[in-house]
Amino acid sequence: MRIASYLLPDGTRSYGLVQEDRLVDSGPRLRAEFADLRTLLAAGATKRLDTADGGEMGLGEVTLLPPVPNPDKIICIGLNYMSHIQETGRDKPEHPSVFTRYPSTLVGHGQPIVRPRVSDHFDFEGELAVVIGRSGRSIPRDETMNHVAGYTCLNDGSIRDYQRHTTQFWAGKNFDRSGATGPWLVTTDDIPDPAALSLQTRLNGEVMQQTKLSDLAFSIPELIAYLSIVTELLPGDIIATGTPSGVGAFRNPKVFMKPGDRIEVGISGIGVLANDVIDES
């Protein structure tokens, strides 16, 4: 099941099923009860989407939003592919490296991401994002996957010079509209083993990053178990699982995104998240 959130032509926010290049809008029948996808996930009601046909439309007729436009938390993991750890010259960390992003930093598929006027060190980070479907605290590792609703693509756009102002990543990761997620949420019944997926990041058609998800230093169950010790994970929460080697900052010469570029993050079994780059106005 592929589920998208979007703006209708009249500006109304809605959500529905993606079937090839068409949308089955669930909003007219479900929005009164479940205002958005996060509310639907919290109610455990995704099966209702199969019977909530409010009409079909082409994907090109709507503006795609992040699959969960209003998550309570966006938790990001740094240094979580062995290849990326090696390219940075570090050892595998004992515990996951954790930072957060705000919802205002992410746009949906097809929407421009913004290079801020204060920096030309705008880097890409293709990632698999996990979307939580059931709340939990201190979740045992063997039960973690029961709390996952599905997966999507994420570009953890990073302003590298600001990221390195201090030992904390926050400044470089939270410029408005600097990252993206989407194009939709693919539920776990379609992806029984996320470790079998592969990821590829392309800048203007050129492959920058390519990896199997099996290269994760901390697996998805490990991440969920660890994070849920610290905070209660809620339906709609997003966990960005980290990026592989090949980011622009560690290339020679360095490669940073600039206005006019097109960045794509593709994950097998999910789809391609594509965004053009513009300058901050």
C-alpha positions as CSV (number, residue, x, y, z in Angstrom):
1,M,0.0,0.0,0.0
2,R,1.4,3.4,-1.0
3,I,-0.2,6.4,0.8
4,A,0.4,10.0,-0.1
5,S,-0.5,13.3,1.5
6,Y,-1.1,16.3,-0.8
7,L,-2.8,19.6,-1.6
8,L,-5.8,19.4,-3.8
9,P,-6.1,22.1,-6.6
10,D,-8.4,24.2,-4.3
11,G,-5.7,24.2,-1.5
12,T,-7.4,21.5,0.7
13,R,-5.1,19.1,2.4
14,S,-5.9,15.4,1.8
15,Y,-4.5,11.9,1.6
16,G,-5.1,8.7,-0.3
17,L,-3.8,5.7,-2.0
18,V,-1.3,5.8,-4.9
19,Q,-2.1,3.3,-7.7
20,E,0.5,3.6,-10.5
21,D,0.2,7.2,-11.7
22,R,-3.2,7.8,-10.1
23,L,-4.5,8.9,-6.7
24,V,-7.6,7.5,-5.0
25,D,-8.5,10.4,-2.7
26,S,-9.7,9.2,0.7
27,G,-10.3,12.7,2.1
28,P,-14.0,13.1,1.3
29,R,-14.9,10.0,3.2
30,L,-12.3,9.9,6.0
31,R,-11.2,13.5,6.8
32,A,-14.1,14.2,9.1
33,E,-13.0,11.3,11.3
34,F,-9.2,11.3,10.6
35,A,-8.0,14.8,9.8
36,D,-4.7,13.7,8.3
37,L,-2.5,10.6,7.8
38,R,-0.9,11.0,11.3
39,T,-4.4,10.7,12.9
40,L,-5.2,7.7,10.7
41,L,-2.0,6.0,11.7
42,A,-2.7,6.7,15.4
43,A,-6.1,5.0,15.0
44,G,-4.6,2.0,13.3
45,A,-7.1,2.6,10.5
46,T,-5.0,2.3,7.3
47,K,-7.2,-0.6,6.1
48,R,-10.0,2.0,5.8
49,L,-8.2,3.5,2.9
50,D,-9.2,0.5,0.7
51,T,-12.9,1.3,1.0
52,A,-12.7,5.1,1.1
53,D,-12.9,6.0,-2.6
54,G,-13.5,9.7,-2.9
55,G,-12.6,9.9,-6.6
56,E,-9.5,9.4,-8.7
57,M,-7.1,12.0,-10.1
58,G,-3.7,12.0,-11.7
59,L,-0.6,12.5,-9.5
60,G,0.2,15.6,-11.6
61,E,-3.1,17.3,-10.5
62,V,-2.0,17.6,-6.8
63,T,1.0,19.0,-4.9
64,L,2.6,16.3,-2.9
65,L,3.4,17.0,0.7
66,P,5.7,15.0,3.0
67,P,3.9,11.7,3.6
68,V,3.3,12.8,7.3
69,P,3.3,16.6,7.1
70,N,3.0,17.1,10.9
71,P,5.0,14.6,12.7
72,D,5.5,15.0,16.5
73,K,9.2,14.2,16.0
74,I,11.8,13.8,13.2
75,I,14.8,11.9,14.7
76,C,17.9,11.6,12.5
77,I,20.8,9.2,12.8
78,G,24.3,10.3,11.8
79,L,27.2,8.0,10.8
80,N,25.0,4.9,10.4
81,Y,26.5,3.3,7.3
82,M,29.8,1.5,7.6
83,S,30.9,3.0,4.3
84,H,30.2,6.5,5.5
85,I,31.9,5.9,8.9
86,Q,35.0,4.8,7.0
87,E,35.0,7.8,4.6
88,T,34.9,10.1,7.6
89,G,37.9,8.4,9.2
90,R,36.0,7.4,12.3
91,D,35.4,4.2,14.2
92,K,31.9,2.7,14.5
93,P,30.2,4.5,17.4
94,E,29.2,2.7,20.5
95,H,25.7,4.2,20.4
96,P,23.7,5.8,17.6
97,S,24.5,9.5,16.9
98,V,21.2,11.3,17.2
99,F,20.0,14.8,16.2
100,T,16.6,16.2,15.2
101,R,15.0,18.2,12.4
102,Y,11.9,20.3,12.5
103,P,8.9,19.7,10.1
104,S,9.4,23.1,8.5
105,T,12.8,21.8,7.1
106,L,11.2,19.2,4.9
107,V,9.2,19.6,1.7
108,G,7.4,17.0,-0.5
109,H,8.4,15.3,-3.7
110,G,8.5,17.7,-6.6
111,Q,8.8,20.8,-4.5
112,P,12.0,22.9,-4.5
113,I,14.5,22.7,-1.7
114,V,16.2,26.0,-0.8
115,R,19.9,26.8,-0.6
116,P,20.1,29.5,2.1
117,R,21.7,32.8,1.2
118,V,24.3,32.5,3.9
119,S,26.1,29.4,2.5
120,D,27.2,27.7,-0.7
121,H,27.9,24.4,1.2
122,F,24.6,22.8,0.6
123,D,25.0,19.0,0.6
124,F,22.8,16.0,-0.1
125,E,22.2,12.9,2.1
126,G,19.9,10.2,0.7
127,E,18.3,8.1,3.4
128,L,15.6,5.6,4.2
129,A,13.1,7.0,6.7
130,V,11.0,4.8,9.0
131,V,7.5,6.0,9.9
132,I,6.2,4.9,13.3
133,G,2.7,3.4,13.3
134,R,2.1,2.5,16.9
135,S,3.3,4.3,20.0
136,G,5.7,2.8,22.4
137,R,8.3,3.4,25.1
138,S,11.3,1.1,25.9
139,I,10.2,-1.2,23.1
140,P,11.9,-4.7,23.3
141,R,14.1,-5.2,20.2
142,D,12.1,-8.3,19.1
143,E,8.9,-6.2,19.1
144,T,10.1,-3.1,17.4
145,M,9.0,-3.9,13.9
146,N,5.4,-4.2,15.2
147,H,5.6,-0.4,15.7
148,V,6.5,0.5,12.1
149,A,3.8,1.8,9.7
150,G,6.1,1.9,6.7
151,Y,9.0,3.6,4.9
152,T,9.7,6.5,2.6
153,C,12.7,8.3,1.1
154,L,14.4,11.3,2.7
155,N,17.0,13.8,1.7
156,D,18.7,15.2,4.8
157,G,19.9,18.4,3.1
158,S,22.8,19.7,5.1
159,I,24.4,23.2,5.3
160,R,27.9,21.8,6.0
161,D,29.6,25.0,7.3
162,Y,26.8,25.7,9.8
163,Q,26.8,22.0,10.7
164,R,30.4,22.4,11.8
165,H,30.1,25.6,13.8
166,T,29.9,23.4,16.9
167,T,30.0,19.7,17.8
168,Q,26.1,19.7,17.6
169,F,24.7,19.2,14.1
170,W,21.5,21.2,14.8
171,A,22.4,24.4,12.9
172,G,23.3,22.7,9.7
173,K,20.2,20.5,9.6
174,N,17.4,22.9,10.3
175,F,17.3,25.6,7.7
176,D,13.7,25.9,6.4
177,R,12.9,23.8,3.3
178,S,16.4,22.5,3.1
179,G,15.4,18.8,3.0
180,A,12.7,16.6,1.5
181,T,10.8,13.4,2.1
182,G,8.4,11.3,0.0
183,P,7.1,10.7,-2.5
184,W,4.8,8.5,-0.3
185,L,4.7,6.1,2.5
186,V,5.0,2.4,1.6
187,T,3.5,0.2,4.3
188,T,5.3,-2.7,5.8
189,D,3.2,-5.4,4.1
190,D,4.9,-4.3,0.9
191,I,8.4,-4.2,2.4
192,P,8.8,-7.2,4.8
193,D,12.6,-6.8,5.0
194,P,14.0,-3.2,4.6
195,A,17.5,-4.5,4.9
196,A,17.0,-6.0,1.4
197,L,16.4,-2.6,-0.2
198,S,19.0,-0.6,-2.1
199,L,19.4,3.2,-2.2
200,Q,20.8,5.5,-4.9
201,T,21.2,9.3,-4.8
202,R,21.6,11.1,-8.1
203,L,22.6,14.7,-8.7
204,N,21.7,16.0,-12.2
205,G,21.5,12.3,-13.2
206,E,24.9,11.4,-11.9
207,V,25.1,8.7,-9.2
208,M,26.5,10.1,-6.0
209,Q,25.5,7.5,-3.5
210,Q,24.7,3.8,-3.9
211,T,24.3,1.2,-1.2
212,K,22.4,-1.8,0.2
213,L,20.5,-1.1,3.4
214,S,22.2,-4.1,4.9
215,D,25.2,-1.8,5.3
216,L,23.6,0.0,8.3
217,A,25.8,0.1,11.3
218,F,22.7,0.1,13.6
219,S,19.7,-1.8,12.3
220,I,16.2,-0.5,12.3
221,P,15.2,-2.7,15.3
222,E,18.3,-1.4,17.2
223,L,17.5,2.2,16.4
224,I,13.8,1.9,17.5
225,A,14.7,0.0,20.7
226,Y,17.4,2.7,21.6
227,L,15.3,5.7,20.7
228,S,12.3,4.5,22.6
229,I,14.3,4.3,25.8
230,V,14.8,8.0,25.6
231,T,11.4,9.2,24.3
232,E,8.0,7.7,23.6
233,L,7.7,7.1,19.9
234,L,4.3,8.2,18.5
235,P,2.4,7.4,15.3
236,G,3.7,9.5,12.5
237,D,7.1,10.0,14.0
238,I,9.9,9.8,11.5
239,I,13.3,8.1,12.0
240,A,15.9,9.0,9.3
241,T,18.3,6.1,9.4
242,G,21.4,7.8,8.1
243,T,23.2,8.3,4.8
244,P,25.9,6.1,3.0
245,S,29.2,7.2,1.6
246,G,29.4,9.6,-1.3
247,V,28.2,12.8,0.2
248,G,29.5,16.0,-1.4
249,A,31.6,17.2,1.5
250,F,33.9,14.1,1.4
251,R,34.4,14.1,-2.4
252,N,37.6,15.4,-4.0
253,P,36.8,18.0,-5.3
254,K,33.8,18.7,-3.1
255,V,30.3,18.7,-4.7
256,F,27.6,20.9,-3.3
257,M,24.1,21.6,-4.6
258,K,23.4,24.8,-6.4
259,P,20.4,26.5,-7.9
260,G,19.2,24.7,-11.0
261,D,20.4,21.3,-9.8
262,R,18.0,18.4,-9.5
263,I,18.6,15.9,-6.7
264,E,16.9,12.4,-6.6
265,V,16.8,9.8,-3.8
266,G,15.6,6.5,-5.1
267,I,15.0,3.4,-2.9
268,S,13.9,0.1,-4.4
269,G,10.4,-0.9,-3.5
270,I,9.5,2.7,-2.6
271,G,10.2,5.1,-5.5
272,V,12.1,8.2,-6.3
273,L,12.1,11.5,-4.3
274,A,13.0,14.3,-6.7
275,N,13.5,18.0,-5.9
276,D,15.0,21.0,-7.8
277,V,17.3,23.3,-6.0
278,I,16.6,27.1,-5.7
279,D,18.3,30.0,-3.9
280,E,16.6,31.6,-0.9
281,S,14.7,34.7,-2.1
